[in-house]
Structures are given as C-alpha cells and as structure tokens.
C-alpha cells in the first residue's frame, strides 16, 4: 500500500510539473507560432523611441455624442475614449495576431488553452493613484457581460468563470479548449475601476468624465460639439516597451461637424489637422488648393497589407422580402461598379469579391482538397456553386450599358417568382410590389446609391433612399430597423470570435449585434466554430476560405470596393516613423515638429490674408 501511495504521489508530482512547465509565465502570446518580439524587447520596430512629446492635435468627427460610457448600447459615445483605459495586453501592428503585456506583466496559458492567467504589474495605477487589482479585472468582466453591449456576451461566451488568485493575479477558466483564441481575447479586456463605478449605474449614459488608467484623461467637453483629452504626465505605463514611441501629443481634441462636406471645408480652412480621407471624389478633386501646392498641407498615399474586410449594400434577411437568395443575387446585377469607379471614384478602387479581400484568407478559384474536406459534409446544405464555380460579382464594361446584366437580373427575378405587371415588379402569387428602402447616414453616399436605384427601376424595382442623422441611424441599426443599408465589417489577419457577432445565429436576433444581415445558418455557425478552434495558421487559412465561399454564394450583400492604401491628408506639422507596419498607418506613433507647426501656422495666416 505504501509503495502504491508513493507511486501515485510521484505521478501526481510529475503531472503537476508537466502542467507547470507547459504554462510558464510569458511576456506575450501569438495566436499561432511564437511572438516576433522577445521578452527583452525595448519597443516595436515601427515606432520612433525618441519621438518628442508635446503639442496639440485637432481631429474632425461627424455627427454628435452624448455619452462617455462607450461600453453600453445606449447613446452615442464620444470619439477618443479608448485613450482613457488600458487593456491587459496589447497587440502589435506588424504581426497577424500577437499580444504583449500591458496591464499584465505576464500571461500563463497551458498547451490546450483551457485557461489563462494574468499577473498585473505592481506599478499599474488608476489616474487617482490607486492600484489596478484583480478585483477590477473580475468586476469589469462580469459587468460587461451583464450590462455591456451584446458583443461582449458573444465574445466571452466560452468563459466558464473568472477567479481571483491573489491581489494581482486573475485566472479565466474556459468551458472547453476548442476556442484557441480565447486567451488572446481575454488579453484584449479593457479593465475598468471597480471603486469608481460601485456607486454608479453602469447601464446609463453619462457625461461625467470616467476614471481611467490610460495615457489620456478628459480635459474638457461640450456635449455634441467637441471633446479634448490631455496626456497624463505621470502615466504609469509610459516607459513600458509596448508604449514607447506612442501617445506623443499633449492634447487631442475632436471637433464634431454635421457631415463630411462641412468637415472637409473646415479642414481646408485649418480648423483641424489630420484626415484619413474615405471619399474618392474629395480625394481627387477637393484638395487642389494653394495650401497643398505650397506644402502647407501634405497629401499622401500609404500602402498597407491589412485585410480589406467587406463593404456592400447589405440585405436585412430578417425581412421576408430578402429571404430568397435568388432575389438577392438578381438585384446585384443592377449595380454597375465599373461605371461608378470610372465616373464617381476616379478609378481609385478595386472591386471587392471576398469577405477577407487583400489577404491570404480570401477564397479564390475553386476549393482545393483541404477546403473540400471541410465543405463536403455540407453538400446539399450549401449552394452547389461553392464546389463548382469561382465566385465573381457581376461585371460590366463601365460605359453605363448594362442591358445584358439586367436581362440576367430579370431572369433570376422571374425564377424567384417576381414578374412585371403594369410596369412594376410584383410577386406573381401575392401581388406584392418589390420595393424597399436604402438607409444612409451620410449624404455623401447618395451620389453612389442613386445610380444603383435608377438601374433597379429598369428592373421594375422601387428603391427609396433615406438619409437620417447619426442618432436615428444608430437607433435603427441597433434594432435592425431597415431594409437595406451600406456597411463595412473590418477583418483582421487572424479571424476568430468576432465572426460570431458578424454572421453567427446567436447574434442574428440580438439587438445591438453586428449581424446586420441577419444570417442564421447552422453551416455558417459550424464553419465559424472551426475557425475559432484552428490549431495552426495553415488550418486557420483553409477554414476561413471555406467560410468565405459559403458567405460569397449566400448573396447576403452586394459587394462594393476597397483600397490597398491609406489616403492621408494633414497640415504640415507632423513627423512619423520611417517604418509602416502591415496594418498600415499608426497615427498614435506620430509626433509634432514645433518648427514645422510654427511655419505652417504662419503660412496659413499668409494665405488667409491674400
């Protein structure tokens, strides 16, 4: 008996040692493989570690704001609130998906990724001087699930419990080890101060500046008009490797404008300093001004290698009208991208055809063997074209002559049961007229949508365009109160849990989710689960491409366009690092050159006096 007991104890010690060895504390964690930067790294490669601090930058925003709690569904949150708070870990911009300790000095994860443990830094402090503790982490996690936006419930659905190990250590146990991204997701957790919120209602909007731990605090605001943030001089994390070279402006101010047109004119007049231009016509025509010609304003295109994501005319498939994929496919033949690109976009864009365009994740051609192994079990439950045809959205010559495309659209509509009667498209069984509303938030998009509606008219389809203010738009977005809208989903180079919120069945019926299409498809759910559980980069790519094909052939939206570069225009007061990472421009690594700023101010005065 004693020998048996000794053997059992020895086995227990060995197993414990193995588990401990596997879950050693580390400085960072990569989704697949090892982090690029080692434990002793001093800063990221794409920053200037000697960037000077100082100066004020003014930025422009569109719409309004009435809330400083950006974690709830209510209200319109102000821009820039992210600078108030730190996360447990933070990502690098030159890797697909790797995180390094921020609030956490170390992370521990076993090989099977069934739990994760974070040890907080001793020096981590709130702006009132109190330490950031494990209690804060656990309170934040529980509060976001209970009272935060619905996306937190999807994001953290596989977390079984949060446990305080000691004052600076917190552990999250997971329901299973299939979600290999979950340790990374928990690293992204924004930590909030329990002691600040304990006598306040977290579910309500507020204009009281919240307590944070990040590099900035709110200095002043006028609700709906402007908000200013001042850099925290004694910010606890200023010298941590992941922060070196970042957050160089003393003051960041956001001024709000009614719409993009007003905002552009304000920029040209010198009212604010930097703009990432997203309107092709403005980029091509609006900046042919003296300030640009004299070098007071810099206009530049910066290449990137990040995933383009997917933008398009989005069908709300909760509407009975849009439940038929053949009807959705038919209407796509009324969108003439080539004409729009030539006449509206000045040839700047590339047509989007994948939900993960501009990356190795995009499905192209026909599925290979590895993809077929994934897709074959779903044969008969997904469109046959997934196996037989490379997806390509309808194409035109760009001359406005799309009669051949409209003939295809007409044929598909008739096959779907929609016929022409009295010069309008009606359902041959019910007599229902084929009409719907396209919801917009920016008048700038009307010039793009209206030619599309004209082509729809040629199919006998009535499409109304309605542009509303940002507050109404958000309310309708959150409750899925629209027929069709335009939207863009950003994608990372390492897709995972966020796909549940984008296309998962659970999100389809949850107000406030990002499943604006209303996709509720068990096959899509299965494929998302496979992506989340991918054991390595190769399998992640294959599984993502499989999902991409099913989404493409679902005709859930009419794809738009994308760029592989950032369009930046700014007053000549900045300097930036020489290296641009794969994710593109990182504005929070820029800094102000005082001499250039002074010369630009003088130059602007001179222009105004001419």
N, C-alpha and C positions, 0 to 999 in steps of 0.2 A: 504493500500500500504506500509506504514511504517513497519507494522508488518511482511508483506511478505518479505520485503527487509531485515529485521532483521533476519528472519528465514534463508534466503538464505546466508546471511553473516555468520551466525552461522554454517551453514552446510559447507560452504567453509573453515572456520577456523578448523572445526573438521576433514574434509578430508585432509587438509594440515597437521594437527597434526599427523594424521594416517600415511600419506606418510612419514613424517619426522621420525616418530617413527620406521617405518619399515626400513628406510635407514639410520640408525645411523652409524657414523664412527666406524670402527673396525680395529683391528691390523692385522687380517688375514682372509682368506676365504677358506673354504673347498668346494670341488665340491658337496659333499653330507654330511650332518651332520655338526658337529662342529669341529673346529681345535683341534688337540691334545694339543697344547701349548697355554696357556693363555696369556693375554695382558702383564703380568709382567714377562714372561719367560726370563731367562738370557742367555740361549744357548740351542742348540739341544742336545739330550741325547747321540748322537753318536760321539761327539767331546770331546777333552780334552781342557777345557777352559784355562788351564795353559800351553798349548803347547808352547815351546820356539820358537822364530823367529830366522831365520838365516840360513846360508849355501847356497850352490848351488846344484841344481839337474840337471842332464843331461838326456834327453829323446831322443829316436830314432824315426824317421819318415821315411816313404818310399815314394820315388818319388821326387817331387820338389815343388817349389812355385814361383809365380811371381806376387803376389797381396797381399796387406794389407787391401783391402776392401772386406771383406767376405760376404757382403750383396748383391752382384750383381752376375749375371750369368757368367760374363767374368772372365777368368784367373783361376789360382789355388791359393786359399787362403792359407796363412801360418797357421800352427798349433799354437794353444795357443792364438789366437786373442780374444777369449771370455774374457780373464782376463783384457782386456782394458776397458770394458764397464760394467755398472750396468744396471739392469732392474728395472722396477717399483716395482716388487715384486719378491720373490724367493721361490722356493719350498723346502720342507723338504724331506729327503731321507727315512724316516720311516713312511710315510703315502701314501695312494693311490694317492691323488692329493689334496694337501693343499698348499696355498701360504701365505707368510708373507711379510710385508712391507720391502722394501729395499730403493730405492729412495723415495718411498711413505711412509709417516708416518702413513697414514690411507687410507682406502678404504670404499666407501659407495655404497651399492647395494640395490635396492628395492626387495621386495619378488618375483616379477615377472621377475626380472633380465632383464629389458628392457633398462637399462642404468647402467653405472658405473662411479664413480667419485673418483679421486685420489688427495690427498693433499701431495705435495712434502715436504720433510724435509728442514728446514731452512738451515741446515749445509751442504746439498748436494752440492758438488763442482766439477767442471772440474779440470783437472790437471794444468790448467793455473790460477786457483784461482777464476774463475768466477762462479756464482751460476747456478745450473741446474734449468731451468724455465719451465713453462707451454708451452712457445713458442717452446722450444726444443722438448718437447713431441709431440706437434702437427706437427711440421716440420718433425720430424722423421717418424711419422705415414704416412703422405702424401707422403713423398719421397720414403719410402719403397714400397708403393702401386704403385707409378708411375715408379720408376726406379729400385726397388729391384728384387730379384729372383721371379719367378711366384708364389712360395708357399705363399708369403705374400698376394697376391690377393685372393687366396682361403681362407687363414686363416682369413682375415679381411673382407670377402665378405659381412657379415651381419651387418657391422658397417655403420650406416647412416651418422654420422658426428662426428667430434671432435671439442669441443668447449672450449675456454679459459674462465674460470670463473674469475680468478684473476692470479697474477704472479706465484702463487704456486699451483693453482688448475686447473685441466683439467677434462672435462667430455666427455664421449663417449656415444652417443645415438645409439641404435640398431634398425634395421628395424622391428624386432619383438622380442618376448620373448621366442621363441622356442629354440634358441641356448643358453642353460643354462650354457654352458662352456665359453661363450664369455667374461664375466668379468674376468675369470681366464686367458684367452688368452691375454687380454689386459694387465693384470698384468705381463705377460712374455715379454712385449715390451722392447727391448733394446733401450735405449734413446741415441741419438747422438747429438753433439753440433751444433746448427744451425749457430752460429757465425764462426765456423771453416770452415764449408762446403759452406757457402754462395757465396764464390768467386771461388769455385772449381766445376768440373764436376763429380757428384756422380756416373754417369753411366760408368766411365772409371776406368780401373785398375790403381793402384798406388803403388809405393814402398816408398812413404813418410810416416813415422810413424804418424798415425792419433791421434788426441787429444781424450782422454778418460776421464772417471770418476772412473774407477775401481781400483782394488788393485794393478795392474801391469801397467807398461809402457814399450815400446820397448826401449832396451838399445843399441842393435847393430844387424846387419844382413848382410848376404851375400846372395843375391838372389839365391834361388835354393839349397843352401848348409846348412845354419844354421840361426837361429834367437834366440836372447836372450831377456828375459823380466826381469826387475828389480822391486822388490816390492816397492810400493810408501810409503815412510816412514811416510808421513803426510796424508795418505789416509783418506779421510773424514769419511768413513764408517767402520773404523777398529773395533770400540767398539760396533757396533750395534749387537743385540742379534743373528741375523741370520748369522753374520760373525765371531763371536767369535769362536776361535779354527780352523779357516780356513786360507788358504793362508799363510803358515808358512815359505816357502822358500824365501830367499832373492833374488835369481836368478833362473830362469827356462830357460834352454837352450834346443832347439830342433836341433839335427843334422840329416840331410837327407841322406838316403842310397838308393842305386839303387834298391834293392829288399830285401825281407825278409831274404834270405840266408846270404847276406852280413851283414845285420843288426844283426842277431843272433851272427855271428862271432865277430862283433865289440863289442857287449855286453859282450861276454865271455872274451874278451881282456881287459875289463874295460873302454871302450870308453864312455859308458853311464850307468846309474844307475838302471833303472827300466823298466820292460817289462811285459805287460799283454799278455801272450802267447796265440795265437789263432791257432797254428798249432800243431795238436796232435802228429805227428811224432817227431817234435822238442821237445815237452814236454816230450815224452817218452824216447828219445834217445840222444838228443844233450847236455844235462846238466849233464851227468855222467863224471864230470871233477873234478880235485883237488880242485878248488875254492869252489865247493859245498860241497865236502867231508870235507873240513877244516872249513866250516861255514862262509867263506868269502862271499858266495852267499847264500841267503835264497830262498828256493823253497817251495811254499805253495799253498794249495787249499782252497779257502774261499767260503763257502756256501752262497747262496742268495735266495731270494724268488720273484725276479722280473720276469715279463713276458719275455719269451724267444724270442718272435717275430717269424718271419717266414723267413727262408732262403731256397733257392732252385734253380734248373735250371729253369729259367724264360723264358716263351714263349713271344715273341713280337706278340701279336694278331693283330697288325696292318698289319702284313704280311699275305697275302692271304693264305699261306700255313698253318698257325696256327689258322685260324678262326674256324675250326671244333673241338669242344670239344672231339669228339670220337677219333680223331687222337692224340690229346694231351694226352688223357687217355692212349692210346695204347703205346706211347713212354715211359711212366712211367714204364712199365713192363721190360724195358731194364736196369733200374738202380738197381743194387744189393747192397743195403745199408748194409745188414748183412755181405757180403763179404768184403766191404770196411771198415766197422767198425772193423772187425777181423784182416784184413791184412794191412790196412793203418792207422787206427786210434787207434790201440792197445786197442780196446774195451772201449774207453772213452765216447762214445756218446750215446744218446738216440734218436731214430728216431722221427722226428717232424711229427705231423699229424694235428695240428691246427695252425691257424694264430695267436693264443693267448696262445700257449703252456706254461706249467709250471705256470698256474694261474687258478683261478676260472672262468675266462672268456671263457675258452676253451669249445667248444661243444663236448660232449662225448655221447655215446649211441644214443638212439632215442630221438627226441624232446618231451619234456613234454607238459602239457596243455598250460602253459603260452607261450611257444615258438610257439606252434601250432596256438594259437590265432593270433600271428603275421604273421606266414607263410601262413596260409590258403588262405588269399586273393590273394596270388601269385601262387596258384596251377595252373599248366598248363603253367606258365611262367618261372618256375624254374624246375630243374631236379626232376623227381619223387622220386629219391633216397633220396632226402632231407627228405622225410616223411617216407621212408620205411627201410633205411639201414644206419647203423652207418659207417661213413667214416673211411677207413683204407687204407693207401697207400700199394701197392704191397709188399708182404713179401717173403723172401727166407730163406733157412737154413744156408746160409753163406759159403757153400762149393764150390761155383762157378758154381754149376749145376742149371741152371735156365731155362731148356728146357720147363718146364711146363708154366712158366711165358711168355716165348717167344711165345709159342703157343697161349696164350690168346692175346698177343700183335698182333700177326699175324691175328687172327680172327677179332679183332677190326679194324685193318687197312683195311682188306678186306671189312668189313661192311661200312667203310668210303670211299670206292672206290679206295683203293690203293692195287695193286696186284703185284705179282712178274712176271717179264718178262725179259728174258735174264739176270737172276741173279741179278736184281736190282728192287727196289720198284718204281713203276710208277703209275700215275693216269690212270685208265682204260679208261677214256673218252678223256683226253687231251694228254696222253703220257708223262706228266711232271714227271721228276725224283724227288723222295723225297730226297732232300739234303738240308743242311743248315750249317751255321757257328755258333760255340760257341765262344763268345768273352770273353777273360780273361784279367785281368790287372796284375796278379801275376803268375809267373812261378811255384810257389809252388802248385798251384791248378791243374796243368797239370796232376799230378800223380793220381788225383781223377777223372778228366774228361776223360782221355784216356781209362780206362777200360769201362766206360759208352759208349764211341764211338765204342769200339770193340763189345759190345753187340748189339748196334744199327746195326752194319754191319751184324750180324747174322739175323737181320730182313730185310736186303736188303736196309737199310737206310744209306746214306752217311752223316756223320757229321764231319766237319773240325774244328780243334781247332786253334784259332788265339790269341796270346798273344801280347798286344801292351803296349806302355809306358803310364804313367798316364795321360799325357796331351792329347794324342789321345783318350784314353779311356773316359775321361771326355767329350770331344767334341762329341763323338759318343753317349755317354749316354744322353747328353742334347738334342740331335736331334733324339733320338730313332733309330739310325742307326746300328741296329744289328738284328740278327735272334733270338738268344738265348744268355743269359748271366747268371752268378750267382750273386745273390744279397741277402741282408738281410734287412728286414724292422724291425726296433725296435718298440716295443709296450710298452705303459705304462699300469699301473693298472687301468687307467681311460681314455679309448679311447674316442676320440671326433673329433674335427675339422680336425685333421691331416689325418683322414681316407678319407676325400675328396681328399686330394692330393695323397693318396696312390692308391685309387680304384675308385674315382669319375669320371663321364663322362666329366666334365669340364676340368679335368686335363689331360685327355687322348690325347688331341690334342694340349696341351700347352707345347712347348719346355721348358725344364728345370724342369718340374714337376717330382714327384716321382712315377707317374703312369707308371712305366716301362713296365708293362704288356699290357697297352692299354685298360683296362677294360672300356667299355662304355655300361652300363647296367642299365636301369631305376629302376629295382628292387633293385640292389645294392645301387643306389642313395637314394631310399626310406628308406632302412634299415639304411644307414648312418645317414640320417636325424632323424630317430627315436632314434638312439644312442645319437646324439647331443642334442636332446630335452628330454632325460630321466630325470624324476623328482626326482629319488632317486636311491640309489645304487642297490637295488634289480632289478628294471626295467632296469638299465644300463647293468647288467649282463645278463639278459634274452635277451635283444635286441642285445647285442654283440654276444651271442651264435647263434642267428638266422642268423646274418650276416656271422658268421664263417661257418655255414653249407652251405650257398649258395656259398661262396668262395671255400670251400673244393670241392664241387661237380661240380664247374665250371672247374676243372682241369686246372687252369691257370698256375700252376707251378708243378714241381716235387719236393716235399718237401725233405729237407736234414736232419739235425740233430741239436741237441742243448745240452747244459750243464746246470746243476743247481748249478754250482760253478764257481768262477773265478780262473784262473790259473795265479799265480803271481810269478815272479822271480825277485830278486833285490839284489844288493850289500848291505852288512850288515852295513848300515849307518843310517837306518831309525828306528823310532818308530811309532806306530799307536795306535789309541784309542782301548779300550778293546771291545767296542760295535760295531758290524757290523749291519747296518740297512737293512731292507728288500730289498732295491735297490742294495745291495752289497757294495763292496769296494769303499770308497770315498778317493781317493789319495790326494785330496786337504785338507784333515784333518791330513795328516801325517806330521812328522817333523824330523829333522836331530838330531841325537845324536852325538855331536862332538867327544866324546871319541871313540865311535864305528867307526865313519868315519875315524879317525886317525889310529886306529888299522887295519882297512880294507885296507887303502892305504899302510901301511907298509907290510901287508900280501901279497898284490898284487905285491909289489916290490920284496918280497922274492920269490914268485912263478916264476916271470919272470927271476930271477937270477939262478934258479935251473936248 
